[in-house]
Amino acid sequence: MAAALMAVPAGGAAAQDRLTDLTFTRDEPDHPVRTVTLGCDPDSGSHPNIAAACRYLAADGDLVLPEENPDVHCIRYHPVSLHVIGTLNGRPVSAHRTYGCVVPDLPAPWQF
């Protein structure tokens, strides 16, 4: 009986390895909070460019946000916070970064 119970999670984990289901949020002053969803394989969600975001994740598989450029000096603090939570290729992911005034060029999943 114990072997049968262990076989079910192992099979479920193998199927989950392909699953990407993410929720992205962007919060900045003077704008409503924006939230989009992204699912890959099959592609789905409210992300404005699902195909490009899924291609990026399939090729790179990384949701790391770039550092803010330390050489940029803000005249006006205008924080932009980006968050993601969900699963990427079956693994739980969570990332968060707040930029003080300038958001660097971001890869496709973060462009919404």
SVG drawing of the C-alpha trace seen along z (x, -y; Angstrom):
<svg xmlns="http://www.w3.org/2000/svg" viewBox="-6 -66 33 68">
<polyline fill="none" stroke="black" stroke-width="0.4" points="0.0,0.0 2.8,-2.5 4.5,-1.9 1.3,-2.7 0.9,-6.0 4.4,-7.0 4.0,-6.2 1.2,-8.8 3.2,-11.8 6.2,-10.8 4.0,-10.6 2.3,-13.9 5.7,-15.6 6.9,-14.4 3.8,-15.9 4.2,-19.1 7.8,-19.6 6.3,-21.1 3.8,-23.4 4.3,-27.1 1.6,-29.2 2.6,-32.7 1.0,-35.8 2.9,-39.1 2.1,-42.4 3.4,-45.9 2.8,-48.6 3.8,-52.2 2.6,-55.7 0.0,-57.4 -1.1,-54.2 -3.5,-51.4 -1.8,-48.2 -1.5,-45.9 -1.7,-42.2 -1.4,-39.7 -1.4,-35.9 0.8,-33.7 0.5,-30.0 2.7,-28.1 2.3,-24.8 -0.4,-25.4 -0.2,-29.1 -2.9,-31.0 -3.5,-34.0 -4.0,-37.8 -0.4,-38.7 -0.3,-41.1 2.3,-39.0 1.9,-35.4 3.8,-33.8 7.0,-36.0 6.9,-35.5 6.6,-31.7 9.3,-31.5 11.6,-33.5 10.9,-31.2 11.3,-28.1 14.7,-29.3 16.0,-30.9 13.8,-29.5 14.7,-32.4 12.7,-35.2 15.6,-37.1 15.0,-40.9 18.0,-43.1 19.6,-45.3 18.9,-49.0 21.8,-51.0 23.7,-52.5 25.0,-55.3 21.5,-56.7 20.7,-59.4 17.0,-60.0 15.7,-63.6 12.3,-62.3 11.8,-59.0 9.2,-57.1 9.2,-53.5 8.1,-50.7 7.6,-47.3 7.5,-44.1 6.4,-40.8 5.9,-37.3 4.6,-34.2 3.6,-30.8 5.3,-27.8 7.9,-27.8 8.5,-24.4 6.9,-22.8 9.0,-24.5 7.6,-27.2 9.0,-30.6 8.7,-34.0 10.6,-37.2 10.3,-40.8 12.2,-44.0 11.5,-47.6 13.2,-50.2 13.6,-53.7 13.1,-55.7 14.3,-54.0 13.2,-50.5 15.8,-48.9 15.0,-47.1 13.1,-44.0 12.7,-40.6 9.4,-39.6 7.6,-38.1 8.0,-41.4 6.7,-43.6 3.1,-44.3"/>
</svg>
